[in-house]
Amino acid sequence: MDDDPDAYRILRLRAEILELGSAIRQLQRAGLDDATTQLLIGRKRAQLEHLVKANAASRALNFQTRRPQ
C-alpha cells in the first residue's frame, strides 16, 4: 500500500466519513442543526465512490495490459 496513493486516499476518506458520522450523531443528540455536516458527508461519500470506481477501473486496465496474449 505504500506505493499506492489511491489506497491511502480511500482509507483517509473512509476515516473522514466515520468521523463525520460521529459528528452528526453528536449534533443530533444535542438538538443542533447537522445540515452542513450532512452535506459534507454526502460529498465525501461521492468522492470515495468515484475514487473506488476509478481505482478498480485502473486495476482492471493494468491487468489487461499485463496479461500475455
Backbone as CSV, one residue per row, in Angstrom:
resi,resn,N_x,N_y,N_z,CA_x,CA_y,CA_z,C_x,C_y,C_z
1,MET,0.818,-1.185,0.000,0.000,0.000,0.000,0.867,1.255,0.000
2,ASP,2.115,1.154,0.411,2.988,2.312,0.450,3.148,2.966,-0.912
3,ASP,3.084,2.166,-1.968,3.290,2.708,-3.297,1.981,3.008,-4.018
4,ASP,0.855,2.894,-3.338,-0.445,3.134,-3.957,-1.133,4.319,-3.282
5,PRO,-0.987,5.525,-3.859,-1.604,6.696,-3.221,-3.125,6.630,-3.191
6,ASP,-3.733,5.939,-4.176,-5.192,5.814,-4.166,-5.673,5.005,-2.973
7,ALA,-4.952,3.957,-2.616,-5.342,3.151,-1.460,-5.301,3.996,-0.187
8,TYR,-4.289,4.834,-0.071,-4.196,5.730,1.087,-5.353,6.723,1.090
9,ARG,-5.658,7.303,-0.069,-6.761,8.270,-0.158,-8.090,7.613,0.188
10,ILE,-8.290,6.359,-0.233,-9.511,5.629,0.088,-9.625,5.439,1.594
11,LEU,-8.547,5.004,2.224,-8.564,4.809,3.679,-8.810,6.128,4.408
12,ARG,-8.179,7.205,3.935,-8.351,8.500,4.565,-9.799,8.979,4.444
13,LEU,-10.405,8.815,3.257,-11.795,9.224,3.072,-12.733,8.407,3.946
14,ARG,-12.485,7.116,4.058,-13.326,6.278,4.935,-13.239,6.750,6.380
15,ALA,-12.037,7.104,6.826,-11.866,7.599,8.192,-12.597,8.929,8.377
16,GLU,-12.503,9.818,7.389,-13.198,11.103,7.471,-14.707,10.903,7.522
17,ILE,-15.218,9.955,6.758,-16.655,9.675,6.752,-17.101,9.157,8.116
18,LEU,-16.302,8.283,8.715,-16.628,7.790,10.060,-16.660,8.936,11.071
19,GLU,-15.677,9.837,10.986,-15.637,10.981,11.896,-16.850,11.890,11.695
20,LEU,-17.221,12.122,10.438,-18.383,12.962,10.166,-19.661,12.313,10.676
21,GLY,-19.763,10.994,10.526,-20.928,10.282,11.054,-21.041,10.457,12.556
22,SER,-19.898,10.385,13.224,-19.882,10.592,14.673,-20.297,12.027,15.020
23,ALA,-19.811,12.988,14.253,-20.173,14.392,14.495,-21.669,14.610,14.290
24,ILE,-22.228,13.977,13.265,-23.667,14.106,13.002,-24.472,13.566,14.180
25,ARG,-24.080,12.397,14.671,-24.794,11.818,15.824,-24.704,12.726,17.051
26,GLN,-23.528,13.316,17.282,-23.371,14.222,18.424,-24.239,15.470,18.259
27,LEU,-24.270,16.016,17.057,-25.107,17.193,16.814,-26.582,16.873,16.995
28,GLN,-26.994,15.699,16.515,-28.393,15.306,16.654,-28.766,15.114,18.118
29,ARG,-27.877,14.487,18.886,-28.146,14.295,20.315,-28.260,15.624,21.044
30,ALA,-27.487,16.601,20.605,-27.520,17.919,21.237,-28.669,18.774,20.713
31,GLY,-29.391,18.263,19.714,-30.514,19.006,19.162,-30.086,20.145,18.249
32,LEU,-28.873,20.050,17.709,-28.347,21.111,16.845,-28.521,20.744,15.377
33,ASP,-28.404,21.751,14.532,-28.541,21.578,13.084,-27.328,20.827,12.547
34,ASP,-27.593,19.779,11.800,-26.496,18.983,11.242,-26.485,19.027,9.713
35,ALA,-27.168,20.002,9.123,-27.302,20.062,7.667,-25.952,20.234,6.972
36,THR,-25.102,21.080,7.497,-23.793,21.301,6.884,-22.962,20.027,6.937
37,THR,-22.999,19.355,8.061,-22.244,18.113,8.212,-22.817,17.035,7.305
38,GLN,-24.139,16.986,7.172,-24.773,16.019,6.271,-24.326,16.265,4.828
39,LEU,-24.262,17.525,4.431,-23.816,17.866,3.090,-22.362,17.443,2.873
40,LEU,-21.522,17.716,3.854,-20.111,17.353,3.757,-19.927,15.841,3.678
41,ILE,-20.672,15.096,4.465,-20.543,13.633,4.421,-21.032,13.098,3.071
42,GLY,-22.049,13.708,2.501,-22.506,13.306,1.169,-21.433,13.530,0.121
43,ARG,-20.748,14.656,0.215,-19.661,14.947,-0.724,-18.516,13.960,-0.554
44,LYS,-18.156,13.664,0.695,-17.067,12.712,0.960,-17.429,11.319,0.436
45,ARG,-18.676,10.925,0.610,-19.114,9.618,0.101,-19.033,9.572,-1.424
46,ALA,-19.409,10.668,-2.071,-19.317,10.728,-3.534,-17.861,10.663,-3.981
47,GLN,-16.976,11.357,-3.277,-15.544,11.296,-3.595,-15.026,9.876,-3.443
48,LEU,-15.425,9.231,-2.356,-14.977,7.868,-2.100,-15.471,6.925,-3.189
49,GLU,-16.736,7.038,-3.549,-17.296,6.180,-4.591,-16.557,6.376,-5.917
50,HIS,-16.297,7.631,-6.265,-15.580,7.929,-7.508,-14.165,7.346,-7.470
51,LEU,-13.483,7.520,-6.353,-12.115,7.032,-6.228,-12.057,5.503,-6.279
52,VAL,-12.993,4.843,-5.617,-13.022,3.379,-5.625,-13.279,2.864,-7.042
53,LYS,-14.218,3.489,-7.742,-14.516,3.058,-9.116,-13.329,3.312,-10.038
54,ALA,-12.695,4.468,-9.909,-11.538,4.791,-10.749,-10.385,3.843,-10.458
55,ASN,-10.195,3.517,-9.201,-9.125,2.608,-8.808,-9.387,1.207,-9.360
56,ALA,-10.629,0.757,-9.301,-10.978,-0.560,-9.829,-10.793,-0.605,-11.341
57,ALA,-11.186,0.456,-12.020,-11.025,0.513,-13.475,-9.552,0.519,-13.850
58,SER,-8.756,1.248,-13.094,-7.316,1.308,-13.356,-6.674,-0.053,-13.153
59,ARG,-7.060,-0.744,-12.105,-6.510,-2.085,-11.851,-6.912,-3.059,-12.955
60,ALA,-8.146,-2.958,-13.424,-8.610,-3.838,-14.499,-7.832,-3.559,-15.780
61,LEU,-7.587,-2.296,-16.053,-6.832,-1.920,-17.241,-5.392,-2.423,-17.138
62,ASN,-4.794,-2.258,-15.968,-3.431,-2.746,-15.757,-3.364,-4.256,-15.902
63,PHE,-4.370,-4.962,-15.419,-4.391,-6.411,-15.524,-4.469,-6.832,-16.981
64,GLN,-5.298,-6.141,-17.763,-5.448,-6.485,-19.180,-4.175,-6.220,-19.951
65,THR,-3.453,-5.180,-19.625,-2.230,-4.866,-20.373,-1.074,-5.766,-19.963
66,ARG,-1.117,-6.357,-18.787,-0.051,-7.245,-18.328,-0.267,-8.690,-18.751
67,ARG,-1.512,-9.027,-19.075,-1.847,-10.404,-19.415,-1.178,-10.807,-20.728
68,PRO,-0.529,-11.965,-20.754,0.091,-12.404,-22.008,-0.988,-12.741,-23.057
69,GLN,-0.704,-12.371,-24.262,-1.680,-12.582,-25.352,-1.452,-13.909,-26.025
